[in-house]
Amino acid sequence: MPTFAAHAFIWVGEWNATTGLEAIRGAADAGVDILEIPLLRPAEFDAALVKRQLAEHGIGGACSLVLPADAHMPAQPKAALAFLTLALDQVETLGATYLGGVLYANLGHLTRQPPTADERATCIEVLGQVAAEAQKRGITLGIEPVNRYETYLYNTASDTIKLIDAIGADNVVLHLDTYHMNIEEQGFSNPITQAGKRLGYIHLSESDRGLVGKGNVRWDEVFAGLAEVGYTGPLVLESFAAVNPDLIGATCMWREAGYTGAQLAREGIAFLRDRAAAVGLP
């Protein structure tokens, strides 16, 4: 049976001791296996507390992040390495085994130029160091390509597969997101089949970040691709009912969501379960 996960942004816009528990309870009520936690401020994250709360509610945790403005990897590689190392400390304390997202960039940092060879070489070098440290701790890194309006570095599955192959570490996987795929890819199935076993994590997000199945994402293609590659990673519902203050500028989430978190979770997870069952995902 597939593993189902949900992002905390379905319920809360910012993670702290109060809102974090709200998201944990929401995830437990939705019947998911894993809650994805935004680790945007690792220095403020109480991993020991969250570990206990997750255990009390019978769900696991995974973490994701983007780099802060003062740690955009090509421009500030030492700061990026320090930030990601601190994040690994927190993931390890949490007892989680996954850290994914935009591990290479500050969202919204645009140079008005395509990435240079030196910028990408810096990403390969620094992420290689992070991967080696993560491997010691039993943590998998997931690298997520995002759309051109949020970063200029890695926008497509093809670009990101080249980065992963250049890093050459067994614990680095591709982290796809159907919201970004809808903007950058020519179809949904081909990028998934191109990735094959490199695909370790996927955000299942609608074209408007709302209720899955109500927008422009071609879900039949998504699940056909997942079935073709025998995907066994988590199926992660990522919908936004709340706005995160650290990401609002890059994601342009200005409007209030038209759905409650409970509705996004209840109907979204049911939709994903039906689609997974229809294609026989393991």
RODO-2510 file (C-alpha; in nm, 4 decimals, decimal comma):
residues 282
     n   res          X          Y          Z
     1     m     0,0000     0,0000     0,0000
     2     p     0,1406     0,3440    -0,0846
     3     t     0,2644     0,5812     0,1833
     4     f     0,0638     0,9043     0,1983
     5     a     0,2006     1,2301     0,3297
     6     a     0,0807     1,5883     0,3587
     7     h     0,2577     1,9229     0,3837
     8     a     0,2012     2,1325     0,6955
     9     f     0,1029     2,4322     0,4786
    10     i    -0,2332     2,2621     0,4331
    11     w    -0,3111     2,3658     0,7902
    12     v    -0,0656     2,6357     0,9008
    13     g     0,1443     2,9051     0,7373
    14     e     0,4246     2,9184     0,9902
    15     w     0,5729     2,6470     1,2104
    16     n     0,6108     2,7118     1,5818
    17     a     0,5293     2,5253     1,9022
    18     t     0,1574     2,6095     1,8769
    19     t     0,0926     2,5867     1,5040
    20     g     0,3127     2,2801     1,4693
    21     l     0,0904     2,0827     1,7025
    22     e    -0,2130     2,2042     1,5073
    23     a    -0,0607     2,0667     1,1854
    24     i     0,0291     1,7380     1,3533
    25     r    -0,3263     1,6943     1,4764
    26     g    -0,4630     1,7817     1,1343
    27     a    -0,2385     1,5260     0,9675
    28     a    -0,3380     1,2582     1,2167
    29     d    -0,7067     1,3343     1,1617
    30     a    -0,6522     1,3074     0,7845
    31     g    -0,5057     0,9602     0,8260
    32     v    -0,1731     1,0289     0,6571
    33     d     0,1437     0,8404     0,7377
    34     i     0,3875     1,1334     0,7256
    35     l     0,3698     1,5065     0,7907
    36     e     0,6105     1,7203     0,5873
    37     i     0,7504     1,9914     0,8121
    38     p     0,8831     2,3211     0,6709
    39     l     1,2286     2,3576     0,8272
    40     l     1,2727     2,7159     0,7128
    41     r     1,4175     2,8311     1,0453
    42     p     1,6093     2,5344     1,1824
    43     a     1,7685     2,7344     1,4646
    44     e     1,4200     2,7919     1,6118
    45     f     1,2908     2,4361     1,5627
    46     d     1,2379     2,2217     1,8746
    47     a     1,3052     1,8834     1,7179
    48     a     1,2832     1,6871     2,0436
    49     l     0,9378     1,8284     2,1188
    50     v     0,8096     1,7652     1,7676
    51     k     0,9455     1,4098     1,7752
    52     r     0,7388     1,3402     2,0876
    53     q     0,4284     1,5025     1,9385
    54     l     0,4539     1,3020     1,6178
    55     a     0,4919     0,9789     1,8153
    56     e     0,1908     1,0648     2,0332
    57     h    -0,0215     1,1049     1,7198
    58     g     0,1144     0,7983     1,5398
    59     i     0,2662     0,9672     1,2346
    60     g     0,6154     1,0142     1,0956
    61     g     0,7955     1,3288     0,9909
    62     a     0,9858     1,4482     0,6868
    63     c     1,1444     1,7904     0,6415
    64     s     1,1785     2,0376     0,3578
    65     l     1,3261     2,3829     0,3171
    66     v     1,4544     2,6555     0,0911
    67     l     1,7701     2,8527     0,1607
    68     p     1,7381     3,1940     0,3287
    69     a     1,8360     3,5149     0,1503
    70     d     2,1806     3,5240     0,3112
    71     a     2,2621     3,1665     0,2078
    72     h     2,1850     3,1513    -0,1661
    73     m     2,4238     2,8694    -0,2558
    74     p     2,6037     3,0054    -0,5645
    75     a     2,6670     3,3404    -0,3940
    76     q     2,7228     3,2282    -0,0348
    77     p     2,8337     2,8634    -0,0392
    78     k     2,9791     2,8638     0,3136
    79     a     2,6592     3,0071     0,4586
    80     a     2,4524     2,7540     0,2635
    81     l     2,6650     2,4669     0,3922
    82     a     2,6321     2,5891     0,7513
    83     f     2,2544     2,6316     0,7186
    84     l     2,2059     2,2859     0,5694
    85     t     2,4313     2,1252     0,8306
    86     l     2,2180     2,2808     1,1054
    87     a     1,9085     2,1486     0,9278
    88     l     2,0606     1,8002     0,9213
    89     d     2,1192     1,8248     1,2973
    90     q     1,7485     1,8927     1,3455
    91     v     1,6325     1,6211     1,1060
    92     e     1,8519     1,3695     1,2882
    93     t     1,7187     1,4770     1,6302
    94     l     1,3655     1,4503     1,4948
    95     g     1,4361     1,0912     1,3953
    96     a     1,3412     1,1629     1,0345
    97     t     1,5294     1,0336     0,7316
    98     y     1,4365     1,2854     0,4601
    99     l     1,5329     1,6453     0,3903
   100     g     1,4163     1,7846     0,0577
   101     g     1,3207     2,0972    -0,1280
   102     v     1,5157     2,3811    -0,2826
   103     l     1,8429     2,2946    -0,1111
   104     y     2,0440     2,5016    -0,3575
   105     a     1,8750     2,8426    -0,3687
   106     n     1,6896     3,1229    -0,2020
   107     l     1,3514     3,1422    -0,3719
   108     g     1,3011     3,4717    -0,5468
   109     h     1,6752     3,5303    -0,5921
   110     l     1,6941     3,6024    -0,9647
   111     t     1,9950     3,7317    -1,1570
   112     r     1,8081     3,8029    -1,4839
   113     q     2,0578     3,5659    -1,6436
   114     p     2,0695     3,1901    -1,6959
   115     p     2,2804     2,9937    -1,4492
   116     t     2,6523     3,0017    -1,5162
   117     a     2,8780     2,6988    -1,5238
   118     d     3,0507     2,8271    -1,2100
   119     e     2,7200     2,8628    -1,0238
   120     r     2,6192     2,5087    -1,1040
   121     a     2,9669     2,3798    -1,0186
   122     t     2,9325     2,5431    -0,6770
   123     c     2,5998     2,3688    -0,6234
   124     i     2,7520     2,0330    -0,7138
   125     e     3,0431     2,0836    -0,4755
   126     v     2,8436     2,2074    -0,1779
   127     l     2,5576     1,9607    -0,2158
   128     g     2,8158     1,6843    -0,2430
   129     q     2,9469     1,7844     0,0985
   130     v     2,5959     1,7991     0,2411
   131     a     2,5137     1,4570     0,0937
   132     a     2,8216     1,3036     0,2553
   133     e     2,7224     1,4467     0,5936
   134     a     2,3612     1,3359     0,5473
   135     q     2,4711     0,9833     0,4603
   136     k     2,6521     0,9517     0,7924
   137     r     2,3219     1,0266     0,9627
   138     g     2,1054     0,7977     0,7454
   139     i     1,9314     1,0928     0,5789
   140     t     1,8213     1,1106     0,2158
   141     l     1,8376     1,4447     0,0352
   142     g     1,5720     1,5333    -0,2209
   143     i     1,6478     1,8070    -0,4723
   144     e     1,3415     1,9857    -0,6067
   145     p     1,3332     2,1745    -0,9377
   146     v     1,1020     2,4747    -0,9217
   147     n     0,9643     2,7135    -1,1790
   148     r     1,1498     2,9955    -1,3526
   149     y     0,9657     3,2662    -1,1594
   150     e     1,1112     3,1408    -0,8304
   151     t     1,4632     3,0383    -0,9312
   152     y     1,6910     3,0456    -1,2347
   153     l     1,9081     2,7503    -1,1289
   154     y     1,7150     2,4235    -1,1667
   155     n     1,3690     2,4309    -1,3259
   156     t     1,3186     2,0890    -1,4849
   157     a     1,3599     1,7229    -1,4050
   158     s     1,6246     1,6960    -1,6764
   159     d     1,8357     1,9773    -1,5272
   160     t     1,8090     1,8323    -1,1807
   161     i     1,8910     1,4767    -1,2866
   162     k     2,2179     1,6106    -1,4283
   163     l     2,2907     1,7736    -1,0931
   164     i     2,2111     1,4525    -0,9050
   165     d     2,4286     1,2442    -1,1367
   166     a     2,7150     1,4932    -1,0962
   167     i     2,6896     1,4724    -0,7171
   168     g     2,7042     1,0946    -0,7501
   169     a     2,5732     1,0053    -0,4036
   170     d     2,3352     0,7168    -0,3382
   171     n     2,1359     0,9197    -0,0857
   172     v     2,0407     1,2027    -0,3243
   173     v     1,7094     1,1719    -0,5086
   174     l     1,4876     1,3781    -0,7350
   175     h     1,1997     1,5567    -0,5628
   176     l     0,9354     1,6479    -0,8204
   177     d     0,6365     1,8784    -0,7745
   178     t     0,3392     1,8745    -1,0109
   179     y     0,2754     2,2469    -0,9588
   180     h     0,6178     2,3303    -1,1006
   181     m     0,5930     2,0557    -1,3622
   182     n     0,2732     2,2157    -1,4895
   183     i     0,4750     2,5281    -1,5705
   184     e     0,8072     2,3873    -1,6865
   185     e     0,7615     2,0385    -1,8302
   186     q     0,6150     1,9144    -2,1585
   187     g     0,3684     1,6773    -2,0031
   188     f     0,3685     1,4957    -1,6717
   189     s     0,4529     1,1348    -1,7487
   190     n     0,7806     1,1831    -1,9392
   191     p     0,9734     1,3615    -1,6619
   192     i     0,8732     1,0877    -1,4187
   193     t     0,9770     0,8041    -1,6483
   194     q     1,2988     0,9896    -1,7359
   195     a     1,3817     1,0052    -1,3661
   196     g     1,3050     0,6388    -1,3073
   197     k     1,4496     0,5136    -0,9817
   198     r     1,6104     0,8533    -0,9133
   199     l     1,2628     0,9791    -0,8216
   200     g     1,2350     0,9455    -0,4459
   201     y     0,9724     1,2016    -0,3473
   202     i     0,6879     1,3873    -0,5163
   203     h     0,4664     1,6787    -0,4213
   204     l     0,1200     1,6248    -0,5647
   205     s     0,0002     1,9814    -0,5985
   206     e    -0,2698     2,1363    -0,8135
   207     s    -0,2021     2,4080    -1,0725
   208     d    -0,3472     2,6736    -0,8374
   209     r    -0,2102     2,5152    -0,5167
   210     g    -0,5694     2,4357    -0,4235
   211     l    -0,7758     2,1191    -0,4179
   212     v    -0,6194     1,8435    -0,6279
   213     g    -0,8368     1,7333    -0,9163
   214     k    -0,9943     2,0781    -0,9633
   215     g    -0,7226     2,2443    -1,1734
   216     n    -0,5120     2,1853    -1,4823
   217     v    -0,2733     1,9105    -1,3705
   218     r    -0,3241     1,5981    -1,5816
   219     w    -0,3457     1,3470    -1,3018
   220     d    -0,3901     1,0445    -1,5282
   221     e    -0,0455     1,1169    -1,6743
   222     v     0,1093     1,1700    -1,3324
   223     f    -0,0090     0,8382    -1,1947
   224     a     0,0612     0,6502    -1,5166
   225     g     0,4213     0,7681    -1,4939
   226     l     0,4481     0,6715    -1,1275
   227     a     0,3103     0,3260    -1,2039
   228     e     0,5466     0,2800    -1,4982
   229     v     0,8573     0,3431    -1,2862
   230     g     0,7262     0,1414    -0,9916
   231     y     0,7415     0,4421    -0,7614
   232     t     0,7512     0,3420    -0,3947
   233     g     0,8174     0,6771    -0,2271
   234     p     0,5579     0,8817    -0,0430
   235     l     0,2676     1,0448    -0,2252
   236     v     0,2748     1,3914    -0,0738
   237     l    -0,0301     1,6164    -0,0844
   238     e     0,0882     1,9776    -0,1070
   239     s    -0,1908     2,2317    -0,1029
   240     f    -0,1800     2,5775     0,0542
   241     a    -0,4563     2,6915     0,2847
   242     a    -0,2168     2,9225     0,4678
   243     v     0,0531     3,1664     0,3600
   244     n     0,4084     3,1419     0,4888
   245     p     0,5668     3,4836     0,5536
   246     d     0,9142     3,3644     0,4496
   247     l     0,7878     3,2468     0,1100
   248     i     0,5093     3,4894     0,0254
   249     g     0,7263     3,7037    -0,2021
   250     a     0,8580     3,4135    -0,4063
   251     t     0,5391     3,2067    -0,4234
   252     c     0,3087     3,5062    -0,4755
   253     m     0,0423     3,3552    -0,2542
   254     w    -0,1474     3,6794    -0,2040
   255     r    -0,5058     3,5572    -0,2211
   256     e    -0,6789     3,3775     0,0596
   257     a    -0,7309     3,0082    -0,0111
   258     g    -1,0791     2,9045    -0,1145
   259     y    -1,0660     2,5920     0,0984
   260     t    -1,0126     2,5035     0,4607
   261     g    -0,7180     2,2889     0,5605
   262     a    -0,9500     2,0121     0,6731
   263     q    -1,1248     2,0103     0,3340
   264     l    -0,7963     2,0110     0,1400
   265     a    -0,6695     1,7205     0,3459
   266     r    -0,9882     1,5135     0,3513
   267     e    -1,0782     1,5470    -0,0156
   268     g    -0,7188     1,5628    -0,1366
   269     i    -0,6035     1,2441     0,0321
   270     a    -0,9170     1,0623    -0,0844
   271     f    -0,8428     1,1737    -0,4414
   272     l    -0,4823     1,0536    -0,4214
   273     r    -0,5851     0,7196    -0,2696
   274     d    -0,8307     0,6591    -0,5523
   275     r    -0,5742     0,7479    -0,8207
   276     a    -0,3043     0,5326    -0,6631
   277     a    -0,5387     0,2362    -0,6366
   278     a    -0,6541     0,2770    -0,9955
   279     v    -0,3003     0,2272    -1,1297
   280     g    -0,2015    -0,0330    -0,8696
   281     l     0,0785     0,1568    -0,7013
   282     p     0,2556    -0,0684    -0,4515
***
